[in-house]
């Protein structure tokens, strides 16, 4: 039997996990053992009686910086050097997380996610432990925990058996570099807004064509930048 997809989280707030990942599809899959999560407290490797994890930035400036020796010790305790899982630092300066990257992560053995706090992380541990910086958007959060939750949720839903239908993972936004087509359900007419007739006619070829054209139109209106992207990325 293959080992389940495994997420190890390094954080100052392990109580934030599994959080919403323990509910709905991801929670059901977690209970079945389809994937596993472990949250480890960085402060266990803090310095001195007060378990200090941060210090003032070299060169001056506002805020505090997470120490390289503390974080390196936490990483080393959480994963052996031969652990094949990518080491990801949730960071607003990282490469944007894309559906292609999520798919690649979901197909692997899991992730090690480092959640920063304060003004940032000492650059030397990023280099010394080979951390890949990942961003979930062009904005700044109080810490990396929410970003880690988002990334893991995106991965877990793609694991085999998590979603009800295999097609659910391929007919949605950002798969094939297109936004998802509009959806409708009962009632047939709501406040003078009827379901498009083509979706009720039973002609599956016509429905597929309508959905493709609708996805193309929405993408051109809202995210034209996606049209020039490689859908595999």
C-alpha positions as CSV (number, residue, x, y, z in Angstrom):
1,X,0.0,0.0,0.0
2,X,1.3,3.4,-1.0
3,X,2.0,6.0,1.8
4,X,-0.6,8.7,2.0
5,X,0.1,12.2,0.7
6,X,1.6,14.0,3.7
7,X,1.8,17.6,4.8
8,X,4.1,18.8,7.5
9,X,3.6,22.3,8.7
10,X,6.2,24.4,10.6
11,X,4.5,27.2,12.5
12,X,4.3,29.2,15.7
13,X,0.6,28.4,15.8
14,X,0.1,24.7,15.4
15,X,-3.4,24.9,16.8
16,X,-4.5,26.5,13.5
17,X,-4.3,23.1,11.9
18,X,-6.0,21.2,10.5
19,X,-8.6,23.9,10.9
20,X,-10.9,24.0,7.8
21,X,-8.9,21.1,6.4
22,X,-10.6,18.9,8.9
23,X,-14.0,19.6,7.4
24,X,-15.9,18.7,4.1
25,X,-14.0,16.8,1.4
26,X,-10.6,17.3,2.9
27,X,-11.8,16.3,6.3
28,X,-13.5,13.2,5.1
29,X,-10.3,12.2,3.2
30,X,-8.2,12.9,6.3
31,X,-10.4,10.6,8.4
32,X,-10.1,7.9,5.8
33,X,-6.3,8.1,5.8
34,X,-6.1,9.4,2.2
35,X,-3.7,12.1,3.4
36,X,-2.1,13.1,6.6
37,X,-1.1,16.4,8.3
38,X,1.3,17.2,11.1
39,X,1.7,20.7,12.6
40,X,5.0,21.2,14.4
41,X,5.8,24.2,16.7
42,X,8.9,26.2,15.6
43,X,9.1,27.5,19.2
44,X,10.1,24.1,20.5
45,X,13.5,25.0,19.0
46,X,13.6,28.5,20.4
47,X,16.6,30.0,22.2
48,X,16.9,30.2,26.0
49,X,14.3,30.0,28.8
50,X,11.7,32.0,26.9
51,X,12.2,30.0,23.6
52,X,13.0,33.1,21.6
53,X,12.5,32.6,17.9
54,X,13.1,36.1,16.5
55,X,15.6,39.0,16.7
56,X,16.0,42.5,15.4
57,X,16.9,42.9,11.7
58,X,20.5,43.4,10.8
59,X,21.0,46.9,9.5
60,X,18.1,48.2,11.5
61,X,14.5,48.6,10.6
62,X,11.0,47.9,11.9
63,X,9.8,44.6,13.2
64,X,11.6,41.3,14.0
65,X,13.0,38.5,11.9
66,X,12.7,34.8,12.4
67,X,16.1,33.4,13.3
68,X,17.9,31.1,10.9
69,X,19.3,28.8,13.5
70,X,15.9,28.3,15.1
71,X,14.1,27.6,11.9
72,X,16.8,25.4,10.6
73,X,16.6,23.3,13.7
74,X,12.8,23.0,13.3
75,X,13.2,21.9,9.7
76,X,15.9,19.4,10.5
77,X,13.8,17.8,13.2
78,X,10.7,17.6,10.9
79,X,12.4,16.1,7.8
80,X,15.4,14.0,7.1
81,X,17.8,15.2,4.4
82,X,16.5,12.4,2.1
83,X,12.8,13.4,2.5
84,X,11.6,13.9,-1.1
85,X,8.9,16.4,-0.3
86,X,9.5,20.0,-1.5
87,X,10.2,22.5,1.2
88,X,7.9,25.5,0.7
89,X,8.1,28.8,2.4
90,X,4.8,30.7,2.2
91,X,5.9,34.2,1.3
92,X,4.4,37.1,-0.6
93,X,7.6,37.5,-2.6
94,X,7.4,33.9,-3.8
95,X,6.4,32.6,-7.2
96,X,2.6,32.6,-7.6
97,X,0.9,29.3,-6.9
98,X,-0.8,28.1,-10.0
99,X,-3.1,25.2,-10.7
100,X,-0.3,23.5,-12.6
101,X,2.0,23.7,-9.6
102,X,-0.8,22.5,-7.4
103,X,-1.4,19.5,-9.7
104,X,2.3,18.7,-9.6
105,X,2.4,18.9,-5.8
106,X,-0.7,16.7,-5.5
107,X,1.0,14.0,-7.7
108,X,4.0,13.9,-5.3
109,X,4.5,12.5,-1.8
110,X,3.3,15.7,0.0
111,X,4.8,19.0,1.1
112,X,6.7,20.6,4.0
113,X,5.3,24.1,4.5
114,X,7.1,26.7,6.5
115,X,4.9,29.5,7.8
116,X,6.8,32.7,8.5
117,X,5.8,35.5,10.9
118,X,7.1,38.9,11.8
119,X,8.9,40.9,9.1
120,X,10.3,37.8,7.4
121,X,12.7,34.9,7.6
122,X,16.5,35.2,7.8
123,X,17.6,34.7,4.2
124,X,20.4,32.3,5.1
125,X,17.9,29.6,6.2
126,X,16.1,30.0,2.9
127,X,19.3,29.3,1.1
128,X,20.7,26.8,3.5
129,X,17.7,24.5,3.6
130,X,16.6,25.0,0.0
131,X,13.3,26.6,0.7
132,X,11.1,27.4,-2.3
133,X,9.1,30.6,-1.8
134,X,5.4,30.3,-2.8
135,X,2.8,33.1,-2.9
136,X,-0.9,32.8,-3.0
137,X,-1.5,36.4,-4.1
138,X,-0.2,39.9,-4.3
139,X,-1.0,40.9,-0.8
140,X,0.5,40.4,2.7
141,X,-0.9,38.3,5.5
142,X,-0.1,38.3,9.2
143,X,1.7,34.9,8.7
144,X,2.0,32.0,6.4
145,X,-0.6,29.8,8.0
146,X,-3.6,30.9,6.0
147,X,-1.5,30.6,2.8
148,X,-0.5,27.0,3.8
149,X,-4.1,26.1,4.4
150,X,-5.1,27.4,1.0
151,X,-2.2,25.5,-0.8
152,X,-2.9,22.2,1.0
153,X,-6.7,22.4,0.3
154,X,-6.0,23.0,-3.4
155,X,-3.7,19.9,-3.4
156,X,-5.9,17.6,-1.3
157,X,-9.0,18.0,-3.4
158,X,-7.0,16.6,-6.4
159,X,-5.9,13.4,-4.6
160,X,-7.5,10.2,-5.9
161,X,-10.9,9.6,-4.5
162,X,-11.3,12.9,-2.7
163,X,-13.8,14.5,-5.2
164,X,-16.9,12.6,-6.2
165,X,-16.3,12.7,-9.9
166,X,-12.9,12.6,-11.7
167,X,-14.2,15.2,-14.1
168,X,-14.6,17.7,-11.3
169,X,-10.9,18.3,-11.2
170,X,-10.5,19.0,-14.9
171,X,-13.5,21.0,-15.8
172,X,-12.9,24.1,-13.6
173,X,-11.1,27.4,-13.6
174,X,-7.4,27.4,-14.5
175,X,-7.4,23.9,-16.0
176,X,-6.5,24.4,-19.6
177,X,-5.7,28.1,-19.0
178,X,-9.4,29.1,-19.0
179,X,-11.9,30.2,-16.4
180,X,-14.7,27.9,-15.7
181,X,-18.0,28.2,-17.6
182,X,-21.2,29.3,-15.8
183,X,-23.3,26.8,-13.9
184,X,-27.1,26.6,-13.5
185,X,-29.6,24.4,-11.6
186,X,-33.2,24.5,-10.5
187,X,-35.5,26.4,-10.7
188,X,-35.6,26.7,-14.5
189,X,-36.5,30.3,-14.4
190,X,-35.5,32.6,-11.4
191,X,-36.5,36.3,-11.2
192,X,-36.9,36.4,-15.0
193,X,-33.5,34.8,-15.6
194,X,-34.0,31.5,-17.4
195,X,-31.4,28.7,-17.8
196,X,-30.0,28.9,-21.3
197,X,-32.0,26.7,-23.6
198,X,-29.0,24.8,-24.9
199,X,-28.4,23.3,-21.5
200,X,-31.9,21.8,-21.4
201,X,-32.0,20.4,-24.9
202,X,-30.1,17.1,-24.3
203,X,-27.6,17.7,-27.1
204,X,-24.3,17.0,-25.4
205,X,-22.2,18.2,-28.3
206,X,-24.0,21.5,-28.3
207,X,-23.7,21.8,-24.5
208,X,-19.9,21.1,-24.7
209,X,-19.6,23.7,-27.4
210,X,-21.6,26.3,-25.4
211,X,-19.5,25.7,-22.3
212,X,-16.2,26.0,-24.2
213,X,-17.3,29.3,-25.8
214,X,-18.6,30.6,-22.5
215,X,-15.3,29.8,-20.8
216,X,-13.4,31.5,-23.6
217,X,-15.6,34.6,-23.3
218,X,-15.3,34.9,-19.6
219,X,-11.5,34.4,-19.8
220,X,-11.1,37.2,-22.4
221,X,-13.3,39.5,-20.3
222,X,-11.8,38.8,-16.9
223,X,-8.3,37.2,-17.2
224,X,-7.0,37.7,-20.8
225,X,-3.5,37.1,-19.4
226,X,-4.4,33.4,-19.0
227,X,-4.9,33.0,-22.8
228,X,-1.1,33.3,-23.4
229,X,-0.1,30.9,-20.7
230,X,1.0,27.3,-21.0
231,X,-1.9,25.3,-19.4
232,X,0.6,22.8,-18.0
233,X,2.2,25.4,-15.7
